[in-house]
């Protein structure tokens, strides 16, 4: 996370640094992204950069965290639209809402696309550690609401189910990446939609022969 000195900058200056950083990280992988270029386009000295952030990884995780927070906030607000729906349908709607998020926040969507192809494991793990915390919170909120409605067994472990739903999301992303070369929700076609329904069916109905 940024050092306190970063937040002492004017809002316009902070926004410029973040905007330039977002563009750099969404158009190049972590190793190729250039701190020199970010400093140049932000009109800050390289020495000043290291007063604001510990290193490139610190900045990268912060930018990615802001993107995740924006997506989680968007989804959380969207939940109000279909809170009365069963949990299964709510989760399916989250995937469809991904289309709307990508349209409303194209730069964050581009950042997500770039991250899906990231091959620097240190950078990936640092980002996923922060992102998983927030995803778990969103799913936990949905699960607890379903329990309150007596829609699902109250003895179901909320954390365990939340982790399964996060794994489902990763599985769908990997599927789209392997099939289409990216995770763009514009590719969320009938085939991908069928996969989501199948995975959700396994989670909610099990595999035992009825």
N, C-alpha and C positions, 0 to 999 in steps of 0.2 A: 504494500500500500504506500501511497505517497508520503513523503516527509511533511511535517507541519508547514515548512516554508512554501510548499506548493499552494497550500490553501491561503497563504498570505498574498498571493498574486491577485490581481483584479479578476473579476469573473470573466471578462472578455479574453484576458490572457490565458486563463485556465482552459476556457472553451477552445481557444485556438490550438493550444498544445494537444488537447484531446482529439480535436477534429483532424489535425495533421497526423497524429499517431494512428487514429482509426483508419485513415486512408492508407497509410503505409502498411499496417498489419493486414489489411484486407486485400492488398494487391501483391503481397510477397510473403513467403513463409518466414517463420521466426528467424532462422539463421541468416536469411538474405535481407531482412528488414534492417534499415540503416538508421542508427541513432544520429549520425551526422546529417542525414537528410531531414530527419524530424526537427533537429535543432535549427537547421538552415531555414526550413519552411515555417518554423514557429518564431523565427527571429530571436532565438535565445542562444547564449554562448554555451558551448559544450560543458564548461565548468559549472554553469548554472544548472544544467540538467541534473548533474550529480548532487546538487543541493536539494532538488525536488524528488528524485527517485534514486534508489540504491543502485540500480543497474537496469539493463534492458528488460530482464525478466520481470522486475518489479513493475515497470510500466506496462508490459504486455499483460500480465495478470490483472492489473487494474482496469485496463481498457476492456478486456474480455469480461471481467466481473460486471462492469457497467452495462455491457450488452446483455448479459444473463439477467441482471436485475430488471432491465427494461422488458425483457421477454416474460419473466415471471410476473411482473406487475401487470403487463398486458393480459396474460392468461388469468391472473387472479381477478382482474376486473371483469373479464369475459365470463368467469364462472357464475357471476351474478345473473347472467342472461339465461343460463340453463341449470341453475342450482336445483330445480325441482326434478330434473331428469335423474334416472338411475345412474349409479357410478359408472357402469359399463358405457353408457351413452355419453356421459360427461367426458370420459377419457378419449373416446373416439372423436368427440367434438374438438378436443385440444389439438389433435392432428390437423383437423380442417382449419382451425383458427391459425395454424402456422402459416397458411397461405396469406391470410389477412395481415399477419405480423410482417411477413416478408415484403408485402406491398407497402405497408405503412412505414417500415424502417429498412429501406433498401441497403443502407450502409452496414447496419448490424447483420442483415441477411448475408451480405457479401463477406463479412468477417467470419460468420459461421461456416460459410462454404470453404473459406480458406483454412479454417481450423480443422475441418473434417479431413483435409489432406495433409495436415501437419505431421512431419516425421521426426521432430525433435521431442523425444520422450520426456525429457525434463520439463520442457515448456508445457506439453500436453497434460502431464500429471499435475502440475501446479495449478493449471486452469480448472481441470476436472475436479480437483479437491474442493475448490471454492464453489464451482457450479453445482456439484452434487448436493452440497448442503442446502442450497436454495431450492433445488428440484425436490428434494426429500420433504422440505417444509410444505411445498405446494401440494404434493400428493398426500401428505399426512393430513392436511386440512380437509381434502376431499374424502379421505377414508374415514376420518372421525365424524364427518357430517353424515356419511352413509351409515355408520354405526348408530348415530343418534336417531336416524330414521328407521332403525331396525331393518335396514335393507341387507346388511351383511352381518355375519356372526360377530358378536361383540368380543369373542375370544381370539379373533384373528389378530396376529401381531402387526401393528400398524407399520413399524419400521421394516419388517420383513416384506410386507406387501408393497410398501413404497419402493424398496430396493428392486423388487421384481418389475414394477412399472417403469423404473428408470432403465432397467436392463432391456425392457421391451422397446423403449424409445431409441436406445443405442442400436438394437438389432435392426429396427426399421431404417435408421440412418445408414448403417453398414450395407443394408440391402440396396438402398437407392444409390449409394456411392459405387457399389460394385456393378450395378446394372446400368446406371446413367452417367457415372463419372463425377457426380456431385450429389448433394442432398437437397437440391432446390425443390421447394414444395410445388413448383409448377409441374413436376414430374409425378405428383401424387395422383397417379391415374388409377384405373380400375384394378390393375394388378397389385399395386402397393396397398390400396384400400383393402383388397382381399386378404393380404398378409396381415394387416392390422387386425381385422376381424378374426382371423384364425388364431393369432397370438392371444388376443383378449379372450377368445372362447376357451382356450386351454387354461388360462389363469382363472377364469370365473367358473368354468364347468368341469375342469380336470380332464384326465385322459382315460378314466375308468369306463369300461363298457357298461352302458346303462341297461 
